[in-house]
Amino acid sequence: DGSVAISSSSSSMIMTAWSNNLALSKVYTKGIGYIFLIAFLSYYVQFPALSSIGGIEPSNDLFRRAFPSLYYPVGKGYIDSDGLVELINLVGVAASIVIASNIAQHALLYLLITAIYYFLVILGGQFYTFQWDILLIEAGFLTALCFAPWQSRHLTTNDFNVGCWPLRFLLFKLMFMSGIVKIQAECPTWQNLTALEYHFATQCLPGPLAWYAHQLPPFILRLGVASTFVIEIPATILLIV
């Protein structure tokens, strides 16, 4: 029967699409675990030189003011502040490994690593005020709230979640604000489309191709700046339509 065949085919297509979406969702949820793991390991390596008691910007006083309850064991002399920060960091490392290795991906785990990284960012002072640190906290929170499973350890077809729309709005916000801030800055290099004529030579972490990009003709570099404005402001609406 033709109608039965069509119905069967449609059901098969729907199930295949659902399966593919579930597979992509699992890749995303594991990927968030890997990104947090890298962030925690990076913080662990940099903390002694940047924010420890003997670091460039010691976090001890900030720790006491911002998190008095967590600071209690330090005040009682049970553990030093650096040791407590490292211990909390290692808890974040362990939780990230659990997520990334697919042992469990419960939403509470994402809330845990997000809360820990927020704590570390606050203690990091000026060294952790970058856009990507805030973005990671926002992405972790939205993943826990809208994407990760609350009723099981792993993401399944039975789990209800809001899905990717909050994350798409987060990406929209990131891109749109990145474009708007360039205009609001009233910087002549952005206004005259000459920013890329300086960017590759002055960026904080130049890549291996930065020198070659710096040698490109001014017309190409200015076209790149104009393209950036188009992509970050009007084209970014495509993320939410």
C-alpha positions as CSV (number, residue, x, y, z in Angstrom):
1,D,0.0,0.0,0.0
2,G,1.4,3.4,-1.1
3,S,0.2,5.3,2.0
4,V,1.8,2.7,4.3
5,A,5.1,2.9,2.4
6,I,5.1,6.7,2.6
7,S,4.2,6.7,6.3
8,S,6.9,4.1,7.0
9,S,9.4,6.1,5.0
10,S,8.5,9.3,6.8
11,S,8.8,7.7,10.2
12,S,12.2,6.3,9.2
13,M,13.4,9.8,8.1
14,I,12.1,11.3,11.4
15,M,13.9,8.7,13.5
16,T,17.1,9.1,11.5
17,A,17.0,12.9,11.9
18,W,16.3,12.4,15.6
19,S,19.2,10.0,15.9
20,N,21.5,12.4,14.1
21,N,20.4,15.2,16.4
22,L,21.0,13.1,19.4
23,A,24.5,12.1,18.1
24,L,25.4,15.8,17.6
25,S,24.0,16.7,21.0
26,K,26.3,14.0,22.6
27,V,29.3,15.5,20.7
28,Y,28.4,18.9,22.0
29,T,27.9,17.8,25.6
30,K,31.2,15.9,25.6
31,G,32.9,18.9,23.8
32,I,31.9,21.2,26.6
33,G,33.5,18.8,29.1
34,Y,36.8,18.9,27.1
35,I,36.8,22.7,26.9
36,F,36.3,23.0,30.6
37,L,39.0,20.4,31.2
38,I,41.5,22.5,29.2
39,A,40.4,25.7,31.0
40,F,40.9,24.1,34.5
41,L,44.3,22.6,33.6
42,S,45.4,25.9,32.2
43,Y,44.3,27.7,35.3
44,Y,46.1,25.1,37.5
45,V,49.3,25.7,35.7
46,Q,49.1,29.5,35.7
47,F,47.7,30.1,39.2
48,P,51.0,29.9,41.2
49,A,52.6,32.7,39.1
50,L,49.5,34.9,38.6
51,S,47.1,34.7,41.6
52,S,48.7,32.7,44.4
53,I,50.0,34.4,47.6
54,G,53.3,35.0,45.9
55,G,51.8,35.7,42.5
56,I,51.6,38.9,40.5
57,E,48.1,39.7,41.7
58,P,47.5,37.7,44.9
59,S,43.9,36.6,45.3
60,N,44.0,36.0,49.1
61,D,42.2,39.2,50.1
62,L,39.7,38.9,47.2
63,F,39.0,35.3,48.2
64,R,38.2,36.4,51.8
65,R,35.9,39.2,50.6
66,A,34.1,37.5,47.8
67,F,33.6,34.0,49.3
68,P,33.7,34.3,53.1
69,S,32.0,30.9,53.6
70,L,34.5,29.1,51.4
71,Y,37.4,31.0,53.1
72,Y,36.3,29.7,56.5
73,P,38.8,26.7,56.5
74,V,41.6,29.1,55.6
75,G,40.7,31.5,58.4
76,K,40.7,28.6,60.9
77,G,44.1,27.5,59.7
78,Y,42.9,24.1,58.4
79,I,44.4,24.8,54.9
80,D,46.1,27.7,53.2
81,S,44.2,29.7,50.6
82,D,46.4,28.5,47.7
83,G,45.8,24.9,48.7
84,L,42.1,25.4,48.8
85,V,42.0,27.0,45.4
86,E,44.0,24.2,43.9
87,L,41.8,21.6,45.5
88,I,38.6,23.3,44.1
89,N,40.3,23.5,40.7
90,L,41.1,19.8,40.8
91,V,37.5,19.0,41.6
92,G,36.7,20.9,38.4
93,V,39.3,18.8,36.5
94,A,37.8,15.6,37.8
95,A,34.2,16.6,37.0
96,S,35.2,17.6,33.5
97,I,36.9,14.3,32.9
98,V,33.7,12.5,34.0
99,I,31.8,14.5,31.4
100,A,34.3,14.3,28.6
101,S,34.8,10.6,29.0
102,N,31.0,10.0,28.9
103,I,30.9,8.4,32.3
104,A,28.1,10.8,33.2
105,Q,26.7,14.0,31.7
106,H,24.0,14.9,34.3
107,A,23.0,18.6,34.3
108,L,24.3,19.0,37.9
109,L,27.8,18.2,36.7
110,Y,27.6,21.1,34.3
111,L,26.4,23.3,37.0
112,L,29.2,22.2,39.2
113,I,32.0,22.9,36.7
114,T,30.4,26.2,35.8
115,A,30.2,27.3,39.4
116,I,33.8,26.2,40.0
117,Y,35.1,28.1,37.0
118,Y,33.1,31.2,38.0
119,F,34.8,31.0,41.4
120,L,38.2,30.7,39.7
121,V,37.5,33.6,37.3
122,I,36.6,35.9,40.2
123,L,39.9,35.0,42.0
124,G,41.8,35.4,38.8
125,G,41.3,39.2,38.9
126,Q,42.5,41.1,35.9
127,F,44.0,38.0,34.3
128,Y,40.5,36.5,33.8
129,T,38.3,39.3,32.6
130,F,38.5,38.2,28.9
131,Q,35.5,37.6,26.8
132,W,36.1,33.9,26.4
133,D,36.1,33.3,30.2
134,I,32.7,34.9,30.5
135,L,31.5,33.0,27.4
136,L,32.6,29.7,28.9
137,I,30.6,30.4,32.1
138,E,27.5,31.4,30.1
139,A,27.8,28.3,27.8
140,G,28.2,26.0,30.8
141,F,25.2,27.4,32.6
142,L,23.0,27.3,29.5
143,T,24.1,23.7,28.8
144,A,23.1,22.7,32.3
145,L,19.8,24.5,32.3
146,C,18.6,23.8,28.8
147,F,20.6,21.0,27.2
148,A,22.0,18.4,29.6
149,P,19.8,15.6,31.0
150,W,18.3,16.1,34.5
151,Q,16.6,12.7,34.8
152,S,19.4,10.4,33.7
153,R,23.2,10.2,33.6
154,H,23.4,10.4,29.8
155,L,21.5,12.2,27.1
156,T,18.7,10.0,25.6
157,T,15.7,10.4,23.3
158,N,13.5,10.4,26.4
159,D,15.1,13.5,27.9
160,F,13.2,16.7,27.5
161,N,15.3,19.8,27.1
162,V,14.9,23.2,25.6
163,G,17.6,22.4,23.0
164,C,20.0,24.6,21.2
165,W,17.9,27.8,21.0
166,P,19.4,29.4,24.1
167,L,22.9,28.6,22.8
168,R,22.1,30.1,19.5
169,F,21.0,33.3,21.3
170,L,24.2,33.2,23.2
171,L,26.2,33.0,19.9
172,F,24.0,35.8,18.5
173,K,24.8,38.0,21.5
174,L,28.5,37.2,21.2
175,M,28.8,38.1,17.6
176,F,26.4,41.1,17.6
177,M,28.1,42.7,20.6
178,S,31.5,42.1,19.1
179,G,30.4,44.1,16.1
180,I,28.6,46.9,18.0
181,V,31.5,47.5,20.4
182,K,33.8,48.2,17.4
183,I,31.4,51.0,16.4
184,Q,30.8,52.3,19.9
185,A,34.6,52.5,20.5
186,E,34.8,55.3,17.9
187,C,38.3,54.1,17.1
188,P,39.7,55.6,13.8
189,T,41.1,52.2,12.8
190,W,37.7,50.7,12.8
191,Q,36.0,53.7,11.3
192,N,38.6,53.9,8.4
193,L,38.6,50.1,8.0
194,T,42.4,50.0,8.7
195,A,42.3,47.9,11.9
196,L,43.7,44.8,10.2
197,E,46.7,46.8,9.0
198,Y,47.8,46.8,12.7
199,H,46.1,43.8,14.2
200,F,48.4,41.0,13.0
201,A,51.4,42.8,14.2
202,T,50.0,43.7,17.6
203,Q,47.7,40.8,18.7
204,C,48.5,39.2,22.0
205,L,49.1,35.7,20.6
206,P,50.1,35.9,16.9
207,G,49.7,32.7,15.0
208,P,52.3,31.2,12.5
209,L,50.5,32.9,9.6
210,A,50.3,36.3,11.2
211,W,53.4,37.7,9.6
212,Y,52.2,36.7,6.1
213,A,48.7,38.2,6.8
214,H,50.3,41.4,7.8
215,Q,52.0,41.6,4.4
216,L,48.7,41.5,2.4
217,P,47.7,44.6,0.3
218,P,45.8,47.3,2.3
219,F,42.8,46.8,0.0
220,I,42.5,43.1,1.0
221,L,42.9,44.0,4.7
222,R,40.3,46.7,4.5
223,L,37.9,44.4,2.7
224,G,38.5,42.0,5.6
225,V,37.4,44.7,8.2
226,A,34.3,45.5,6.1
227,S,33.5,41.8,5.9
228,T,33.8,41.6,9.7
229,F,31.2,44.3,10.2
230,V,28.8,42.5,7.8
231,I,29.3,39.1,9.5
232,E,29.1,40.4,13.1
233,I,26.2,42.8,12.8
234,P,23.6,42.2,10.0
235,A,24.5,38.6,9.1
236,T,24.5,37.4,12.7
237,I,20.7,37.5,12.7
238,L,20.9,34.2,10.7
239,L,21.8,32.5,13.9
240,I,18.3,33.0,15.3
241,V,16.1,32.6,12.3
